[in-house]
Amino acid sequence: MKTKQSRQVFNLVIFAIFSAIILLLSLIPNIGYIRIGPVAITIIHIPVLIGIMILPFAHAAGLGFVFGLSSLMASFIYGTTPMDMAFQNPLVSILPRVLFAVVAYLIFYAFRQIQKTKHGDTIIFSIISVITVMFFFYGGLALANTINSENQVLKDVLVPIFVGIGGILIGVYYFFIDSKKLKNTISIPSAIMLSTLFHTVIVLSAIGIFKSSALTDLGVGVMDLIKIVVGSNGFLEIIAGVVIATPISIALINAFPEHIKLDINLKGEVQE
């Protein structure tokens, strides 16, 4: 009973700490959101991802709600562009962030189950690599079509560049999982990469569905915008997520093994 109560207290404390971090990153200017052109990249998803790795499902979904609520508040305080104003709609600011947290939790759970299989590491690496190359390929193609759909030379230049960026990302990813400290925790950086990608897609999709007028000034459809952002701003968000969230998650799991229960421990052994 005491162990259960202490674990509940631990979960509540960690949830409160990460919620405070999310609010600070959201509401202090130029910290949580970094503007590049008309679209802002965010690092606020990182505390959510760390929480997903170490907290139960309900707390993880709660962090997604806090993320969305902070985004809603920031849009009223600092919003200036049509894209900023789009987040004043809770269906754009809150709903996608809750879905992001829920899906990210399920992705992490699924990858942990795959990792327990004989060739789990190879399967996970293959899944991430294929998805990464595919999105960067279509991202380069969408950007070229947006600039000048008739210019084949532009496509021949941009597409290889974007695919090359995807290759770099895969290389960084492989470096992480090949590390002696991380080779048995492939489910963590893999879930972070795929979840960050999903976050970009679900938020932009929500804008296209519930606030499509915000895309008018950009002169691009929602699908093309998703492809372009994933291959540019999304790349930076994925790198930041993997580099920051992975070691912090592993450090917390190592520091509090009695409170954080995973079916795969950091030695890669299945826990009964």
BELQUI-V112246 format. One record per helix or strand of 3 or more residues. SS is the DSSP state (alpha for helix, beta for strand). FROM is the first residue (numbers start at 0). TO is the last residue. If there is no record, write none. Layout:
BEGIN
ss = <SS/SS>
from = <FROM/FROM>
to = <TO/TO>
END
This chain:
BEGIN
ss = <alpha/beta/beta/alpha/alpha/alpha/alpha/alpha/alpha/alpha/alpha/alpha/alpha/alpha>
from = <1/32/38/44/56/81/89/94/119/151/185/211/221/232>
to = <26/35/41/53/77/85/92/114/147/177/209/214/230/254>
END
